[in-house]
Amino acid sequence: MTMIECNGVRLAYDEAGRGPAVVFSHAGIADRRMWEHQFRALSASHRVIRYDWRGYGESADAEGGFAHHEDLLALLDALEVDRAVLVGCSMGGSHAVEAALAAPGRVAGLVPIASGLAGHGWPPEMLEQARERVHGSVPADRLSAYRDGSAAAGARVAVDPADVEAMARAHVLWQVAGPDRGKDDLAPEVWEAAMEMCRGVFTRLWNGPPSAERLLDPPAAGRLGEVRQPTLVINGLCDVPGIQAVSDLLAGGIAGARRIDLPHTGHLPPLERPQEVTSALTGFLAALF
């Protein structure tokens, strides 16, 4: 692991291999470790880079205003990467799309996986399910304190490790397994890796300083027709339906985009189906370079 200064914050990253650059941006419920299989396999023929967003993993805290896609582009600058293929999962996919719109000449290709999309509104039924199955895992008063920072500031409530555990478990069940599957549908090593990363996410989120993410303006959701880079959309067929609908938008809105649907797969395909995702990336990259 190496640290590098980007946009006034120190980001943790790993780099290996030589050749065309591929940069991996993790999901919002994970960190850069989710790319282990793809990082190692593709380093044989490419310069591969994976990093932790600010406030995640081993990177410095997120504090004040910032934009994740600007951090991603700053990372390219700091590492002297002229152009790269951006591979992002969940909101990491959203950040990759924003980067492609903000600096199209820097992005050689896009692979959004189980992706979010900045500016897209989640459907009411998905938000209600999230309230019931995820947010309801922690008492409302404590969850509110964690979110507004009063817990971290020591005003009333200290972050309870049991609440971190409950929130991580709820997220992994609902998203990584999927709303119609359970723990036993995931391999034990996938469950444990997802839980470890998700615990880290909420431990840092609830204990960290206040911050405010800034999105690309105008937002990416209304600008998919501007994306000209070759694009491969990867979707897990057991993911939350509202998230799968974003794959529909990306595949339909980006000219020439290809799509792969993975059966028996939830929200973290690179972790749950590592060989399949690596194979898809290998084929996509071979066609580009």
N, C-alpha and C positions, 0 to 999 in steps of 0.2 A: 504494500500500500504506500502511495506517495501523496503528498499534499501539494496543492497549487493554488495561487491566488487568482480569483476570478470575480470581477465586479465587487471587489472589496470584501470578499469572504473566502475562506480557505476550504477548498473542496478536496475530498478524498477520492482517489482514482487508482485504477490498475491499468497497465498498458503492456501489450505483448505483440510479437510478430512484426512482419514487414509486408508492405504492399498497399493496396487501396485501403483507405481508412473506413472502419465501421465503429460507430459510437452507440453504446447501449444506454438507454434511459429507463430506469426501473419503475415499477408500479408504486402508487401511493400507499399501499399496504405492505411494502417490501423495502429492500435496499439493493445495492449492486450485486449482492451474492446470488440473487435469483438467476443471473446470467452465467453461472459457472460452466455449464456444459457448452453453451454457445461460445463463450469467451475462449475456452481452451481449444475447442475443435477448430474454430475459424482462425486462430492465431497461426496455424500452419501455413496459411496463404494470404493473410490480411493483417494490417495493423489494427488491432482491436483495442478499444478503450471502453471501460465501464466506470461509472462514477456514482457517488452518492449526492443527491440533491442537498442543497443547504438545509440544515435542520434534520437530516436523515443520516443513518449509519454513522460513519466516522467523520463526516463533514462538520464544519462549524455550525453554530446555531443560525437559524433564520431570525432576523431581527429587522423591524422596520419594513419599508416597502421594497419590493423586488419583483422580478418576472423570471420564471423558470426558463423560458425559452431564451431570454437574454443571457442567463448563466450558461446555458448550453452553447450558445454562440461564442461567449467569452472563453469557454473551455477550449473550443477549436482554436481561437486566437492564441491562447496561452501555450498550447501544445503545437502551434505552427502547422495546423491542419488546414489546408486550403479548401478541400471539399471532402465530404464524408457521406456515407450511407448512414442514415439515422434509423435505429431500431428502438421502438419504445413500446412499453406495455402499460395498459390502463392510462392513467394521466401522463405517463411518460410518452405514450403515443401522441397525446394531445400536444405536449410540449414540442415534440418533433415536427408536427404539422405546423405549429406556430413559427418555429424556426425556419421551415421551408418557405413560408409566406413572407417572413421578415427579411430573409437573406437567401433568395432562391439560388443564387450563384454558388453558395457554399454547400448545397445539399445535392448529392448525386443520385439519391434514391431514398425512398421511405418504406418502412415496414411497421405500420401500426398494428399492435397485437392486443385484442380485447380492449380496444382503445376508448378513451374518452374523447371529447371534442369541446374545446373552449367556446363558450357562448351557447352551447346546446342546453336546453332545459330538460331535466329529467322528468319522465311522466309521473303523474300523481300516484298511480298505483305502485310504482317503484319506490317513491319516497315514503309511502305509507308502510310498505313492507320493510324498508330500512328502519323506520321508527319502531316497528313491532319486534323485529328479529335481531336488530343490531343495537340501536340506541337504548332500547328497553332493557338491555343486559346490565345497565348501570343505573342506580337510582337517579331520578331527574335532577334533584338538587345538587348532587355531587357532580353529575355530568356537566351541568351548567357552570359550576365553579371551575371545573377543569378547563372548560372551553374559554371562559372569559379571563382566565389567568389568575384568579384570586387564590387558587390552590397553590400555584407556584410561588406567588408573592407571600404566602404564609398568612393571608388575611384571616381565613377561617378553616379551610380544609386542606390537609396534606394529601397528596396523591396516594391512594391505597393500592398496593400491588395486586390485591384481589380484583379491583376494578380494571386494572390493566389486563389481567388475565382474562376476565370475563369479556371485555371488549375485543381482545384479540381472538378469542375462541369464536365469538359471534361473527366477526368478519370472515374468519377462515371458513366457517361452516356455510355462511350465506354466499360468499363470493368464490373462494378458492374451490370448495366442493361444488357449490351451486345450490340454488334454492330448492331443487328437487332431489338432492343427494345428501349424503351424510358423511361422517368421519370415515366410515369403513369403505367408502368409495375412493378414498385417496390412499396411496401407498404410505406406509408408516413414515418413511423418510421424507415424503412430500409434506405430510401433516406437520411433522416436527420442524422442518425448515421454515414452512410458512408461519407457524406459531412463533418461532424464535424471532423472525424478522418483524412480525406484526406487534409483538410485545415491545420491541425496540421503538417502533413507530410511535406508539401511544405513550410510552415512557418519556420520550423526548418531546412529543407534541404537548403533553399536559404539563411538563415541567419547564418548558422553554420560555423565552421572552416573547412578548407580543410581536406579531408580524402581520403583513398584509400583502397577499399576492396580487400582482397586476397582470392583466391579460392583454394580449395583442389587441390593438384598436385600429380599425374595426375588427370584431371577433372572427375567429376562423370559421365558425359554423356557417356564416353566410358567404364564405369565400373559397369553397372547395374547387370551384371552377377555375381558380387561378393557379392551382397546384399543377405543375407541368412535369414534375419528376416521376420517373417510373415508380410505381407503388404496388406493394403486395400487402393485402389486408388479411390478417389471420384472426379467426374467430373460434371461440370454444362453444360448442353447441349445448353445454350444460351451464353456461354463464347466466347471469341475471338477464332476463329478456330485454330490459331497458338498455342494458349495455350492448347486447347483441344488435339492437336497433342502430347503434352508432356505426357498427361495421357495415350495415346496410347503407347508411348515409355516405360513408367514406368510399365504399366500393362503387356506389352509384354516382357520386358527385365528382370523383377524381377521374378525369379522362384516361382510359386505358388501364385502370387499376385491375389487378387480378385478386382473387379471393380464394382462401382456403378455409374450409370449415372442418374443425377437428371434433369427431364424436367423442363422447365420454370425457369431456374436457371442460373445466371451469375457467376461472378468471386469470390464472397464471399458467398459460400453456408452456412457456419456456421451462418452468419448474416441473409441471406435471407430465408433459410430453416432450422431454428434452430432445430425443432423437428425431422426432417428427419435425419439430421447429427448426433444429439445426439443419436437417435435410432440406427443408423449404428455403431457408436462408442461403444455403450453399447453391441451390439451383438459381435463385434470384440473383445472387452476386455473380455467378458464372455468366449469366446473360448480360449483365451490365459491363463487365470488364473482360 
